[in-house]
Amino acid sequence: MISVANLKKSYGDHTVLDGVSIEIQRGEVVAMIGPSGAGKSTLLRCLNLLERPDSGRITIGDTVVDLPAKIPVRTLETLRKTAGMVFQSFNLFPHLSVLRNVSLAQEYVLGRDAKAAHQRSMELLERVGLADKAGSYPARLSGGQQQRIAIARALAMEPEVMLFDEPTSALDPELGLDVLAVMRELAASGMTMVVVTHEIHFAQDVSDRVVMMADGGIIEQGDPAQVLSSPANPRTQRFLKAVIDR
């Protein structure tokens, strides 16, 4: 479903991604872990070209992007519709109701009429347990509720892949539980997911594979039980010990 080949990204003299390559199968849930500055979030943002890589190839579904060649607008639009993204900050429109936040892109990007977009939005709000908040505004919601709305908004575009960039990092642990529950349900439904996370229990329980990144590259990956319980790489060992001891 996702193929990344020799992806490189630098900011001036600072190399963030140093020739990253990875294959992710349809329906697979991949948890990406590693220290801050490892390149995890940058890799995620490169997948749907919110960040433009310097070189390499990205394939998502049937869409292929070769860098540094110019990317046609239609290719960019297709890629971003195929790969939905949920950010650390919720990025909801504060002046729009929850229902309009979820419906807006359906009308303007997918071309759905208002009635169909409304119906689909209510289905998704029901799915994330917030149908009763359809008329509310983001400022009236908790952080966990806003993040679940952001997930519903991403799902409204009917993506084949969901990308999560530390979706619970800005939330209190208790508020994050409902967000993780929605993500578990998505994983169980067969959605292809790439999750940048420090939630080690989620990575262990839900993911099919754990990928450890450090210094702009993938240094270890494999079965969650193996990587998280008996990591082979000393850098992974140090990172996990720091997370557990914190």
Long-range contacts (C-beta under 8 A, 24 or more apart in sequence): 1-25, 1-26, 1-27, 1-28, 1-60, 1-61, 1-160, 1-161, 1-192, 2-47, 2-58, 2-59, 2-60, 2-161, 2-192, 2-194, 3-57, 3-58, 3-59, 3-60, 4-43, 4-47, 4-56, 4-57, 4-58, 4-59, 5-56, 5-57, 5-58, 5-59, 6-55, 6-56, 6-57, 7-43, 7-46, 7-53, 7-55, 7-56, 7-57, 7-58, 7-67, 8-53, 8-54, 8-55, 8-56, 9-39, 9-42, 9-46, 9-51, 9-53, 9-54, 10-54, 15-216, 16-42, 16-216, 17-42, 17-43, 17-46, 17-53, 17-216, 17-217, 18-215, 18-216, 18-217, 19-56, 19-217, 20-56, 20-216, 20-217, 20-218, 21-218, 22-211, 22-218, 22-221, 24-192, 24-194, 25-192, 26-160, 26-192, 27-190, 27-191, 27-192, 28-192, 28-193, 28-208, 28-209, 29-187, 29-191, 29-192, 29-193, 29-195, 29-206, 29-207, 29-208, 29-209, 30-193, 30-194, 30-195, 30-207, 30-208, 30-209, 30-210, 30-211, 31-195, 31-197, 31-202, 31-203, 31-206, 31-207, 31-209, 31-210, 31-211, 31-224, 32-194, 32-195, 32-196, 32-197, 32-210, 32-211, 32-212, 32-213, 33-197, 33-198, 33-200, 33-203, 33-210, 33-211, 33-212, 33-213, 33-239, 34-212, 34-213, 34-214, 34-239, 35-214, 35-239, 38-213, 38-214, 38-215, 38-216, 39-213, 39-215, 39-216, 39-217, 40-196, 40-213, 41-165, 41-166, 41-196, 43-213, 44-85, 44-163, 44-165, 44-194, 44-196, 45-165, 47-83, 47-163, 47-194, 48-79, 48-80, 48-83, 48-85, 48-163, 49-76, 49-79, 49-80, 50-85, 60-160, 60-161, 61-160, 61-161, 77-109, 81-109, 81-110, 81-157, 81-158, 81-159, 82-159, 82-160, 82-161, 83-159, 83-160, 83-161, 83-162, 83-163, 84-154, 84-155, 84-157, 84-159, 84-161, 84-162, 84-163, 85-154, 85-162, 85-163, 85-164, 85-165, 86-147, 86-150, 86-151, 86-154, 86-162, 86-163, 86-164, 86-165, 86-167, 87-150, 87-165, 87-167, 88-165, 88-166, 88-167, 88-169, 88-170, 89-170, 90-138, 90-143, 90-146, 90-147, 90-149, 90-150, 91-150, 92-138, 92-146, 92-149, 92-150, 92-153, 93-138, 94-137, 94-138, 94-139, 95-137, 96-137, 97-134, 97-135, 97-136, 97-137, 98-125, 98-130, 98-133, 98-134, 98-135, 98-136, 98-137, 98-138, 98-141, 98-149, 99-125, 99-134, 99-135, 101-138, 101-149, 101-153, 102-149, 102-152, 102-153, 102-156, 103-156, 105-153, 105-156, 105-157, 106-156, 106-157, 109-157, 110-157, 110-158, 117-156, 120-156, 121-152, 121-156, 124-152, 124-155, 124-156, 125-149, 125-152, 127-152, 127-155, 127-182, 127-185, 128-152, 128-182, 129-178, 129-182, 142-175, 143-170, 143-171, 143-172, 143-175, 144-171, 144-175, 144-176, 144-177, 144-178, 144-179, 145-178, 147-171, 147-179, 148-178, 148-179, 148-182, 151-179, 151-182, 151-183, 151-186, 155-186, 160-192, 161-191, 161-192, 161-193, 161-194, 162-186, 162-191, 162-192, 162-193, 162-194, 163-193, 163-194, 164-193, 164-194, 164-195, 164-196, 164-197, 165-196, 166-196, 166-197, 166-198, 167-195, 167-197, 168-197, 168-199, 169-198, 198-243, 200-228, 200-240, 200-243, 200-244, 203-228, 204-228, 212-236, 212-239, 214-239
